[in-house]
């Protein structure tokens, strides 16, 4: 896929306003777009519409976008998957790439950045390191995300591992990550 080619893109996001806004912007750039609000609909559309790329939200109502990567790739091995999330963390970025996503972007992301990420075939060795270390709040968020990934998204097991009350963990997870 090149930047000049028109792609068929599957957008999977449980926020209908966000999904439709992104779909509209992609259509204006000449791409065919299908939207799904859940994993089951996404898999059905991937099988019937043969998309070239998929943009997955990390946090879907009934599942994680991470859990959709493998079944989508099983249905469409050449599918280019981008995980797009308002809850970005190093742990979920690493897992997304390990599972087969070609890129991972935090929301909000510009449409040209989304298309560029989908079109890139290789990593960028010139990617600069951060200017400053992460804040304590961001480090806590990253650690929670790593332990959550190690426990396959199980909140109770993660809370036990962190020696934290389950409700406290749920409150922390409901918040947006600290900005850098």
C-alpha positions in Angstrom: 0.0 0.0 0.0 1.3 3.4 -0.9 0.1 6.9 0.2 -1.4 7.5 -3.3 -3.4 4.2 -3.3 -7.0 4.1 -2.2 -7.4 1.6 0.6 -10.4 -0.2 2.1 -10.1 0.6 5.8 -12.0 -1.0 8.7 -12.5 1.4 11.7 -13.2 -0.4 15.0 -14.3 1.9 17.8 -17.2 1.8 20.2 -17.6 5.6 20.2 -19.9 6.1 17.2 -19.2 9.9 16.9 -15.4 9.3 16.9 -15.7 6.4 14.4 -17.9 8.3 12.0 -15.7 11.4 12.2 -12.6 9.4 11.4 -14.5 7.5 8.6 -15.6 10.8 7.1 -12.1 12.2 7.1 -10.7 9.0 5.5 -13.4 9.0 2.8 -12.6 12.6 2.0 -9.1 11.4 1.2 -10.4 8.8 -1.2 -10.5 5.6 1.0 -13.4 3.2 1.3 -14.3 2.8 5.0 -16.4 0.4 7.0 -17.1 0.9 10.7 -17.6 -1.6 13.5 -18.4 -0.9 17.1 -17.4 -4.3 18.5 -15.2 -7.3 17.9 -17.9 -9.6 16.4 -18.9 -7.0 13.8 -15.2 -6.2 13.0 -14.5 -9.9 12.3 -17.6 -10.2 10.1 -16.7 -7.1 8.1 -13.1 -8.2 7.8 -14.3 -11.5 6.2 -16.9 -9.9 3.9 -15.3 -6.6 2.9 -11.6 -7.6 2.6 -10.0 -4.5 4.1 -6.4 -3.5 3.4 -6.1 -1.9 6.8 -7.8 -1.8 10.2 -7.7 1.0 12.8 -8.6 -0.5 16.2 -9.4 1.3 19.5 -7.7 -0.3 22.4 -10.6 0.0 24.8 -13.8 -1.4 23.3 -16.9 -1.9 25.4 -16.7 -5.7 25.6 -13.1 -6.4 24.8 -9.6 -5.0 24.2 -8.5 -4.1 20.7 -5.4 -6.2 21.5 -7.6 -9.3 21.5 -8.8 -8.6 17.9 -5.4 -8.4 16.3 -4.8 -12.2 16.0 -8.3 -13.1 14.7 -8.2 -10.3 12.2 -4.8 -11.3 11.0 -6.0 -15.0 10.8 -8.9 -13.8 8.6 -6.7 -11.4 6.5 -3.0 -12.2 6.8 -1.9 -9.1 4.8 -4.1 -6.7 6.9 -2.2 -3.7 8.2 -3.4 -2.9 11.8 -3.0 0.3 13.7 -4.0 0.5 17.3 -5.3 3.9 18.2 -6.0 4.8 21.8 -6.7 7.5 24.4 -5.1 5.2 27.0 -1.6 4.8 25.5 1.0 2.9 27.4 4.4 1.3 26.7 3.1 -2.1 27.7 0.1 -2.0 25.3 2.2 -0.6 22.5 4.7 -3.4 22.9 2.0 -6.1 23.0 0.2 -4.6 20.0 3.4 -4.8 17.9 4.2 -8.3 19.2 0.7 -9.4 18.2 1.1 -8.1 14.7 0.0 -4.4 14.6 2.2 -2.3 12.3 1.8 0.8 14.4 0.4 2.3 17.6 -0.7 5.9 18.1 -2.3 7.8 21.0 -5.5 9.7 20.5 -6.0 12.3 19.3 -4.1 11.6 16.1 -4.3 13.6 12.8 -5.7 11.7 9.8 -2.4 12.2 7.9 -0.5 10.7 10.8 -2.8 7.7 10.9 -2.4 7.1 7.1 1.4 7.6 7.4 1.5 5.0 10.2 -0.5 2.5 8.1 1.7 3.1 5.1 5.0 2.7 6.8 6.7 -0.6 6.1 9.6 -0.2 8.5 10.5 1.4 11.9 12.2 4.7 12.1 15.7 4.5 13.5 15.9 8.3 13.6 13.0 8.5 16.1 14.3 10.8 18.9 14.3 9.8 22.5 12.1 11.8 25.0 13.5 15.1 26.2 12.7 14.4 29.8 12.1 11.3 32.0 8.5 10.3 32.7 6.6 11.8 35.6 5.8 9.7 38.6 2.1 9.7 37.6 3.0 8.4 34.2 5.4 5.8 35.6 2.6 4.5 37.8 0.3 4.3 34.8 2.9 2.4 32.8 3.6 0.0 35.7 -0.2 -0.7 36.1 -0.5 -1.3 32.4 2.4 -3.7 32.4 1.1 -5.7 35.3 -2.4 -5.7 33.8 -1.0 -7.1 30.5 0.9 -9.8 32.5 -2.4 -10.8 34.0 -4.2 -10.8 30.6 -6.5 -7.9 31.6 -7.8 -9.6 34.8 -8.5 -6.7 37.2 -8.7 -8.8 40.3 -5.4 -10.6 39.7 -3.7 -7.3 38.8 -5.0 -5.7 42.0 -3.6 -8.6 44.0 -0.3 -8.5 42.3 -0.1 -4.7 43.0 -1.2 -5.2 46.6 -4.0 -2.7 45.8 -7.7 -2.8 46.5 -9.6 -3.8 43.4 -11.8 -0.6 43.4 -8.7 1.6 43.8 -7.3 -0.1 40.7 -10.5 0.4 38.8 -10.6 4.1 39.6 -7.0 4.5 38.4 -7.8 2.6 35.2 -10.9 4.7 34.5 -8.7 7.9 34.5 -6.8 9.0 31.4 -3.0 8.4 31.6 -0.9 11.3 32.8 0.2 13.5 29.9 3.9 13.9 29.1 
